């Protein structure tokens, strides 16, 4: 899960940001609530043995000096984690799939612990009141990376929000990256970051003067660090922010423009090699209904309508061959009459949707390796799809749509903040009290009229020629550490030790 603060149930809020950007309307929904009380006791025992990281080995990029927290450096107890509605757990991927990180917010900062099957690997205090994003990886040499991006929600400057949570104090942004409990990077103004799932590198977006951003890439295997200037890169909290991510093979950092629905718009994609090689830039014409997804500078998926006269959807795969920094050849490998879904983390599979079914495609041939239908019944709503570590996760809600609509209508607007930006765009942020909505949904669940379910299919069994294996998880409206709703693993208490057990 992406890092976000889970608040106590006394006051839940939903923020609807309506961003009108040059005639384009974007809708973003956020959740928040009242500030949690601190879940810590200075005399509490730790979750288990393990070093606590405190040393800062590299703060050269931080003009304000090392990140410091007033939060007490004490070990988390299992009671601080298991069953705590404010606790967030994120499981690792790739070589780090045997790891998970737990994060608990508190007054003056927060705490985290990295956990595996033996207990706590390392833990420390963070200066962030909330964690916007976290990342976890295990390197080839066995060391563990953990990265955290902190920020209060973007609407936290409103008077009503500050009045509701004065104990949180000033807003704190920044990025901190640890290796085996030692801080190897920190920057109080950095906003976006990523860690390769094999731990070979990480990147960070740092602000600079004049509305310019800098992309920093640190290759841990070679020990090199490269910098690239990115002009006019929108901030993470902007509704039209560019997307920054790793390529499927982790060899490049991809900067992908936010795709508004403007036919004929020229889009430029930038690719920055993690080994310090020369960047590549590829341009494509945005053709309207649909979007383009460059998995790497050598591989692209296009999704849209087949033609002006034929509005059926089609997904096309293109491959590029480069010579001397220029595109020498474009090869259209295959096309399918399917809508495009997510790509697997290794680029081997692509999800497609069509005619009431979910397809898992072989990315090299476009062939359907697995087809799941039956998730389009009238009482199935709010579909979600993930594909990671060789597993397809299909999440959905089972409920009567009229019951859902009735509960959603119980939300109440409590505050609106309007703002004109320097570029002429207009932003309106609406804070909504969703207490009655969540009470209504809880009542439906208690009566058996509302279920939230994840079906998990292990695609790795397909490569062995056997039948696909499957398991099912039902999760609550407010998943938290220890609730067992993560499709990739669970937290357990063994003796007096908190451990993470992956679903291998």
C-alpha positions as CSV (number, residue, x, y, z in Angstrom):
1,X,0.0,0.0,0.0
2,X,1.1,3.5,-0.4
3,X,2.0,5.1,2.9
4,X,-0.8,7.2,4.3
5,X,-1.8,8.1,7.9
6,X,-4.7,6.1,9.2
7,X,-6.5,8.1,11.8
8,X,-8.8,7.2,14.7
9,X,-12.3,6.5,13.9
10,X,-13.8,9.4,15.9
11,X,-13.6,11.9,13.0
12,X,-13.1,10.6,9.4
13,X,-12.9,12.9,6.5
14,X,-12.9,12.6,2.7
15,X,-11.3,15.4,0.6
16,X,-12.5,15.9,-2.9
17,X,-10.0,18.0,-4.9
18,X,-11.5,19.5,-8.0
19,X,-8.7,20.7,-10.2
20,X,-9.6,22.8,-13.2
21,X,-6.5,22.9,-15.3
22,X,-6.8,24.8,-18.6
23,X,-10.4,23.5,-19.1
24,X,-9.6,20.0,-17.9
25,X,-11.4,18.8,-14.7
26,X,-9.6,16.2,-12.5
27,X,-11.1,14.5,-9.5
28,X,-9.1,13.2,-6.6
29,X,-10.4,11.7,-3.4
30,X,-8.4,11.7,-0.1
31,X,-9.1,10.3,3.3
32,X,-8.1,11.6,6.6
33,X,-9.4,12.3,10.1
34,X,-8.5,13.3,13.6
35,X,-5.0,13.1,14.9
36,X,-4.2,9.8,16.6
37,X,-3.0,9.7,20.1
38,X,0.5,8.5,20.7
39,X,0.7,4.8,21.0
40,X,4.1,4.7,22.7
41,X,5.4,4.2,26.2
42,X,8.9,5.2,27.1
43,X,9.2,2.0,29.2
44,X,7.7,-0.2,26.6
45,X,9.6,-3.3,25.4
46,X,10.6,-3.5,21.7
47,X,8.9,-5.7,19.1
48,X,12.1,-7.8,19.1
49,X,15.9,-7.7,18.9
50,X,17.5,-5.7,16.2
51,X,19.7,-2.6,15.7
52,X,18.2,0.9,15.8
53,X,19.4,3.2,13.0
54,X,20.5,6.7,14.2
55,X,23.6,7.5,12.2
56,X,23.4,9.9,9.2
57,X,26.0,8.8,6.7
58,X,25.1,11.3,3.9
59,X,23.2,14.5,4.4
60,X,25.1,16.5,1.7
61,X,21.9,17.1,-0.2
62,X,20.1,18.5,2.8
63,X,20.6,22.2,3.2
64,X,18.9,22.1,6.6
65,X,21.1,19.4,8.0
66,X,20.1,15.9,9.1
67,X,16.5,15.0,9.7
68,X,15.8,15.1,13.4
69,X,12.7,14.0,15.3
70,X,11.5,14.9,18.7
71,X,9.7,11.6,18.8
72,X,11.1,9.4,21.6
73,X,13.5,6.7,20.3
74,X,11.9,3.6,21.9
75,X,11.0,0.2,20.6
76,X,7.5,-0.5,19.4
77,X,5.5,-3.1,21.3
78,X,3.3,-5.7,19.5
79,X,0.3,-3.9,21.1
80,X,1.4,-0.7,19.3
81,X,1.1,-2.5,16.0
82,X,-1.4,-5.4,16.0
83,X,-5.0,-4.1,16.0
84,X,-3.9,-0.4,15.9
85,X,-6.2,1.3,13.4
86,X,-3.6,4.0,12.8
87,X,-0.8,1.5,11.9
88,X,0.1,1.0,8.3
89,X,1.8,-2.1,6.9
90,X,3.5,-2.4,3.5
91,X,4.9,-5.7,2.3
92,X,8.1,-5.9,0.2
93,X,8.3,-7.0,-3.4
94,X,10.8,-8.9,-5.6
95,X,13.8,-10.1,-3.6
96,X,12.3,-8.3,-0.5
97,X,9.0,-10.2,-0.6
98,X,10.0,-11.7,2.8
99,X,9.9,-8.3,4.4
100,X,7.3,-5.8,5.6
101,X,7.5,-2.4,7.1
102,X,5.1,-1.1,9.8
103,X,4.6,2.6,10.5
104,X,2.8,4.1,13.5
105,X,2.1,7.9,13.7
106,X,2.3,9.8,16.9
107,X,2.9,13.2,18.4
108,X,6.0,15.0,17.2
109,X,6.7,12.4,14.6
110,X,6.2,8.7,14.1
111,X,8.0,5.3,14.2
112,X,8.6,2.4,11.9
113,X,10.0,-1.1,12.0
114,X,11.2,-3.4,9.3
115,X,10.1,-7.0,10.1
116,X,10.9,-10.4,8.6
117,X,10.3,-14.0,9.6
118,X,12.7,-13.7,12.5
119,X,11.4,-10.4,13.9
120,X,12.6,-6.8,13.7
121,X,15.4,-6.1,11.2
122,X,15.7,-2.5,12.2
123,X,13.5,0.4,13.5
124,X,13.8,4.1,14.0
125,X,11.9,7.4,14.6
126,X,10.8,9.6,11.7
127,X,10.1,13.3,11.8
128,X,6.9,12.9,9.7
129,X,3.5,13.1,11.2
130,X,2.3,11.0,8.3
131,X,4.1,8.8,5.6
132,X,2.9,9.6,2.1
133,X,4.8,6.8,0.6
134,X,7.2,4.0,1.7
135,X,9.4,1.6,-0.2
136,X,11.2,-1.6,0.8
137,X,13.9,-3.7,-0.9
138,X,16.5,-6.3,-0.3
139,X,19.9,-6.0,-2.1
140,X,21.8,-8.9,-3.6
141,X,24.3,-8.6,-0.7
142,X,21.5,-9.2,1.8
143,X,21.2,-5.6,3.1
144,X,17.8,-4.0,3.4
145,X,16.7,-0.6,2.1
146,X,13.7,1.3,3.5
147,X,12.6,4.6,2.1
148,X,10.0,7.1,3.5
149,X,8.4,10.2,2.0
150,X,6.6,12.3,4.6
151,X,4.0,15.0,4.3
152,X,0.8,16.1,6.0
153,X,-2.1,16.0,3.5
154,X,-2.1,18.9,1.0
155,X,-5.3,20.4,2.5
156,X,-3.7,20.6,6.0
157,X,-3.2,24.4,5.7
158,X,-6.9,25.0,6.0
159,X,-8.1,26.6,9.2
160,X,-10.6,23.9,10.0
161,X,-8.1,21.2,9.5
162,X,-5.5,22.8,11.7
163,X,-8.2,23.5,14.4
164,X,-9.0,19.8,14.3
165,X,-5.4,18.6,14.9
166,X,-3.4,21.4,16.6
167,X,-1.2,18.8,18.3
168,X,0.4,17.9,15.0
169,X,2.3,21.2,14.9
170,X,4.0,22.4,11.6
171,X,3.9,20.5,8.4
172,X,7.0,18.4,7.7
173,X,7.9,17.2,4.2
174,X,11.0,15.2,3.1
175,X,12.5,11.9,2.1
176,X,14.6,9.6,4.2
177,X,16.3,6.4,3.0
178,X,17.9,3.8,5.3
179,X,20.2,0.9,4.6
180,X,20.4,-1.7,7.4
181,X,19.3,0.9,9.9
182,X,21.6,3.7,8.8
183,X,20.4,6.8,7.1
184,X,22.0,7.0,3.7
185,X,19.9,9.9,2.3
186,X,17.7,12.7,3.8
187,X,16.3,15.9,2.4
188,X,13.7,18.0,4.1
189,X,12.3,19.5,0.9
190,X,12.3,16.4,-1.4
191,X,8.9,15.3,-2.6
192,X,9.0,12.2,-4.7
193,X,11.3,9.1,-4.6
194,X,11.5,5.5,-5.6
195,X,13.6,2.4,-4.6
196,X,14.3,-0.3,-7.1
197,X,12.7,-3.5,-5.8
198,X,16.1,-5.3,-6.0
199,X,17.7,-2.5,-4.0
200,X,20.2,-1.7,-6.7
201,X,19.4,2.0,-6.7
202,X,17.0,4.8,-5.6
203,X,16.0,8.1,-7.0
204,X,14.7,11.3,-5.5
205,X,13.1,14.5,-6.9
206,X,14.6,17.6,-5.2
207,X,13.2,21.1,-5.7
208,X,15.5,23.9,-6.9
209,X,15.2,27.6,-7.4
210,X,13.0,29.0,-10.2
211,X,10.4,26.2,-10.2
212,X,13.0,23.7,-11.4
213,X,13.4,20.2,-10.0
214,X,16.4,17.9,-9.9
215,X,16.4,14.2,-10.4
216,X,19.0,12.5,-8.2
217,X,19.8,8.8,-9.0
218,X,22.1,6.9,-6.7
219,X,23.3,3.5,-8.1
220,X,24.3,1.6,-4.9
221,X,25.9,-1.3,-6.8
222,X,28.4,1.0,-8.6
223,X,28.5,3.7,-5.9
224,X,27.7,6.4,-8.5
225,X,25.3,9.3,-8.2
226,X,23.9,11.3,-11.2
227,X,21.8,14.5,-11.4
228,X,19.4,15.7,-14.1
229,X,17.6,19.0,-14.2
230,X,13.8,18.7,-14.8
231,X,12.3,22.1,-15.7
232,X,8.8,22.9,-14.5
233,X,8.1,19.4,-13.0
234,X,4.7,19.8,-11.1
235,X,4.8,18.9,-7.4
236,X,3.4,15.6,-6.1
237,X,0.3,17.2,-4.6
238,X,-0.6,18.8,-7.9
239,X,-3.5,17.1,-9.7
240,X,-1.5,17.1,-13.0
241,X,1.8,16.0,-11.6
242,X,4.1,14.0,-14.0
243,X,4.5,10.4,-13.1
244,X,8.0,9.3,-12.1
245,X,8.8,5.5,-11.8
246,X,11.2,2.8,-12.6
247,X,11.3,0.9,-15.9
248,X,10.3,-2.8,-15.7
249,X,14.0,-3.9,-15.7
250,X,15.0,-1.2,-13.1
251,X,17.6,0.2,-15.6
252,X,15.9,3.5,-16.1
253,X,13.9,6.1,-14.3
254,X,11.0,7.1,-16.4
255,X,9.4,10.6,-16.3
256,X,6.0,10.3,-17.9
257,X,3.7,13.3,-18.5
258,X,0.2,13.5,-17.0
259,X,-2.1,12.6,-19.9
260,X,-5.0,14.9,-20.2
261,X,-7.6,14.1,-22.8
262,X,-6.4,16.5,-25.6
263,X,-6.3,14.8,-29.0
264,X,-3.2,15.8,-31.0
265,X,-1.2,16.8,-27.9
266,X,2.6,16.1,-28.2
267,X,3.8,14.1,-25.2
268,X,7.5,13.7,-24.3
269,X,8.7,10.8,-22.2
270,X,12.2,11.0,-20.6
271,X,14.3,8.0,-19.6
272,X,17.3,8.4,-17.3
273,X,19.6,5.3,-17.0
274,X,20.5,4.4,-13.4
275,X,24.1,3.7,-14.4
276,X,24.7,7.3,-15.4
277,X,24.3,6.8,-19.2
278,X,22.9,9.3,-21.6
279,X,19.2,10.1,-21.2
280,X,16.7,9.3,-23.9
281,X,13.6,11.3,-24.9
282,X,10.8,9.9,-26.9
283,X,7.8,11.8,-28.2
284,X,4.4,10.5,-29.2
285,X,1.2,12.2,-30.3
286,X,-1.7,11.7,-27.9
287,X,-4.7,10.7,-29.9
288,X,-7.6,11.1,-27.5
289,X,-9.5,8.3,-25.9
290,X,-6.9,6.2,-24.2
291,X,-3.2,6.6,-23.2
292,X,0.3,5.4,-23.8
293,X,2.5,3.6,-21.4
294,X,6.3,3.3,-22.0
295,X,7.5,0.3,-19.9
296,X,11.0,1.3,-20.9
297,X,12.7,3.3,-23.7
298,X,12.6,0.1,-25.8
299,X,9.0,-0.9,-25.1
300,X,5.6,0.9,-25.3
301,X,1.9,0.0,-25.0
302,X,-0.7,2.2,-26.7
303,X,-4.4,2.0,-25.8
304,X,-7.2,3.8,-27.5
305,X,-10.0,3.6,-30.1
306,X,-9.3,1.6,-33.2
307,X,-10.3,4.6,-35.5
308,X,-12.6,7.5,-35.7
309,X,-15.3,5.3,-37.2
310,X,-14.7,2.3,-35.0
311,X,-14.9,3.2,-31.3
312,X,-13.9,-0.3,-30.1
313,X,-10.9,-0.3,-27.9
314,X,-7.5,-1.7,-28.9
315,X,-4.1,-2.2,-27.1
316,X,-1.0,-2.2,-29.3
317,X,2.6,-3.1,-28.3
318,X,5.5,-1.3,-30.0
319,X,9.2,-2.0,-29.6
320,X,12.0,0.5,-30.4
321,X,15.5,0.0,-31.6
322,X,18.0,2.8,-31.0
323,X,21.2,3.8,-32.7
324,X,23.4,6.7,-31.8
325,X,20.7,8.2,-29.5
326,X,18.0,8.1,-32.2
327,X,15.1,5.7,-33.0
328,X,16.3,3.5,-35.8
329,X,13.3,1.2,-36.0
330,X,9.8,0.8,-34.6
331,X,8.2,-2.6,-34.6
332,X,4.5,-3.2,-33.9
333,X,4.6,-6.6,-32.2
334,X,0.9,-7.3,-31.6
335,X,-2.5,-5.8,-31.0
336,X,-5.5,-7.0,-29.1
337,X,-9.1,-5.7,-28.9
338,X,-8.8,-5.2,-25.2
339,X,-8.6,-2.2,-22.8
340,X,-5.2,-1.9,-21.2
341,X,-4.6,-2.6,-17.5
342,X,-1.4,-2.7,-15.4
343,X,1.9,-4.3,-16.4
344,X,3.6,-6.8,-14.1
345,X,6.7,-5.5,-12.1
346,X,9.0,-7.6,-14.3
347,X,7.3,-6.6,-17.6
348,X,6.5,-10.2,-18.5
349,X,2.7,-9.9,-18.3
350,X,0.1,-7.3,-19.2
351,X,-3.5,-7.2,-17.9
352,X,-6.3,-6.5,-20.4
353,X,-10.1,-6.1,-20.0
354,X,-12.8,-7.0,-22.5
355,X,-16.3,-8.5,-22.8
356,X,-16.8,-9.0,-19.1
357,X,-13.4,-10.7,-18.5
358,X,-9.9,-10.0,-17.2
359,X,-7.1,-11.3,-19.4
360,X,-3.4,-11.8,-18.4
361,X,-1.4,-11.5,-21.6
362,X,2.1,-12.8,-22.4
363,X,3.7,-9.4,-23.0
364,X,6.0,-10.8,-25.7
365,X,3.2,-12.3,-27.9
366,X,-0.1,-10.8,-26.7
367,X,-1.5,-14.2,-26.1
368,X,-4.0,-14.7,-23.3
369,X,-2.4,-17.0,-20.7
370,X,-5.2,-16.7,-18.2
371,X,-8.8,-15.4,-18.5
372,X,-11.0,-14.7,-15.5
373,X,-14.7,-13.9,-16.0
374,X,-17.6,-13.7,-13.6
375,X,-16.5,-10.5,-11.9
376,X,-19.1,-8.5,-13.7
377,X,-22.2,-9.5,-11.9
378,X,-24.6,-6.7,-11.1
379,X,-23.8,-6.7,-7.4
380,X,-20.0,-6.4,-8.0
381,X,-18.7,-2.8,-7.9
382,X,-15.5,-0.9,-7.4
383,X,-13.2,-3.3,-9.2
384,X,-9.5,-3.0,-8.7
385,X,-6.6,-4.9,-10.2
386,X,-3.0,-5.4,-9.2
387,X,-0.3,-7.7,-10.6
388,X,2.9,-8.2,-8.5
389,X,5.4,-11.0,-7.8
390,X,3.6,-13.3,-10.2
391,X,0.2,-12.9,-8.6
392,X,-2.9,-11.3,-10.0
393,X,-5.1,-9.6,-7.3
394,X,-8.7,-8.8,-8.2
395,X,-10.5,-6.7,-5.6
396,X,-14.1,-5.9,-5.7
397,X,-17.1,-5.0,-3.5
398,X,-20.2,-7.2,-3.3
399,X,-23.2,-5.1,-2.5
400,X,-26.4,-3.7,-4.0
401,X,-25.5,-0.5,-5.9
402,X,-28.5,1.2,-4.4
403,X,-27.3,0.5,-0.9
404,X,-23.9,1.8,-1.7
405,X,-25.4,5.0,-3.2
406,X,-27.5,5.5,-0.1
407,X,-24.5,5.3,2.2
408,X,-22.4,7.6,0.0
409,X,-25.1,10.2,0.1
410,X,-24.7,10.6,3.9
411,X,-21.4,12.5,3.6
412,X,-21.5,16.2,4.7
413,X,-19.3,19.1,3.4
414,X,-17.6,20.9,6.4
415,X,-15.2,23.2,4.6
416,X,-14.1,24.5,1.2
417,X,-10.8,26.1,0.3
418,X,-10.4,27.9,-3.0
419,X,-7.1,28.9,-4.6
420,X,-5.9,30.4,-7.9
421,X,-2.4,29.3,-8.9
422,X,0.2,31.4,-10.5
423,X,-0.1,29.5,-13.8
424,X,-3.8,30.5,-14.0
425,X,-5.2,27.2,-12.9
426,X,-7.9,27.0,-10.2
427,X,-8.1,24.6,-7.3
428,X,-11.0,23.9,-5.0
429,X,-10.5,21.6,-2.0
430,X,-13.6,20.3,-0.2
431,X,-13.3,18.6,3.2
432,X,-16.2,16.2,3.8
433,X,-17.3,14.5,7.1
434,X,-17.8,10.9,6.2
435,X,-18.7,9.6,9.7
436,X,-22.3,8.8,8.8
437,X,-21.3,7.2,5.5
438,X,-18.9,4.8,7.2
439,X,-21.5,4.0,9.9
440,X,-23.9,3.1,7.1
441,X,-21.4,0.8,5.4
442,X,-20.5,-0.8,8.7
443,X,-24.2,-1.6,9.2
444,X,-24.5,-3.2,5.8
445,X,-21.5,-5.3,6.5
446,X,-22.9,-6.4,9.8
447,X,-26.1,-7.5,8.1
448,X,-24.2,-9.4,5.4
449,X,-25.2,-7.0,2.6
450,X,-21.7,-5.6,2.0
451,X,-18.4,-7.5,1.4
452,X,-15.0,-6.4,0.3
453,X,-13.0,-9.2,-1.3
454,X,-9.7,-9.9,-3.0
455,X,-9.2,-12.9,-5.2
456,X,-5.6,-13.8,-5.7
457,X,-4.4,-16.0,-8.6
458,X,-0.8,-17.3,-8.6
459,X,0.3,-16.9,-12.2
460,X,3.6,-18.6,-11.5
461,X,1.8,-22.0,-11.6
462,X,1.0,-21.3,-15.2
463,X,4.7,-21.5,-16.2
464,X,5.0,-24.9,-14.5
465,X,2.2,-26.2,-16.7
466,X,-0.1,-26.9,-13.7
467,X,-3.6,-25.5,-12.8
468,X,-3.6,-22.0,-11.4
469,X,-3.6,-21.7,-7.6
470,X,-6.0,-19.4,-6.0
471,X,-6.9,-18.0,-2.6
472,X,-9.4,-15.4,-1.4
473,X,-9.2,-12.7,1.3
474,X,-12.1,-10.7,2.8
475,X,-11.0,-7.5,4.3
476,X,-12.7,-4.8,6.4
477,X,-13.4,-1.1,5.6
478,X,-10.4,0.0,7.8
479,X,-7.6,-2.4,7.1
480,X,-4.7,-2.0,9.6
481,X,-1.5,-3.8,10.7
482,X,-2.4,-7.3,11.8
483,X,-5.8,-7.4,10.1
484,X,-4.6,-10.0,7.6
485,X,-6.0,-8.3,4.6
486,X,-2.8,-7.8,2.7
487,X,-2.8,-10.3,-0.3
488,X,1.0,-10.9,-0.1
489,X,1.6,-11.6,3.6
490,X,0.5,-11.2,7.3
491,X,1.9,-10.1,10.6
492,X,1.9,-12.7,13.4
493,X,2.9,-12.8,17.1
494,X,5.3,-15.7,17.9
495,X,6.2,-15.8,21.5
496,X,6.7,-12.1,22.3
497,X,8.1,-11.4,18.8
498,X,6.3,-9.8,15.9
499,X,7.1,-11.5,12.6
500,X,6.1,-11.2,9.0
501,X,4.9,-14.3,7.1
502,X,4.7,-13.9,3.3
503,X,2.1,-15.8,1.3
504,X,4.7,-17.4,-0.9
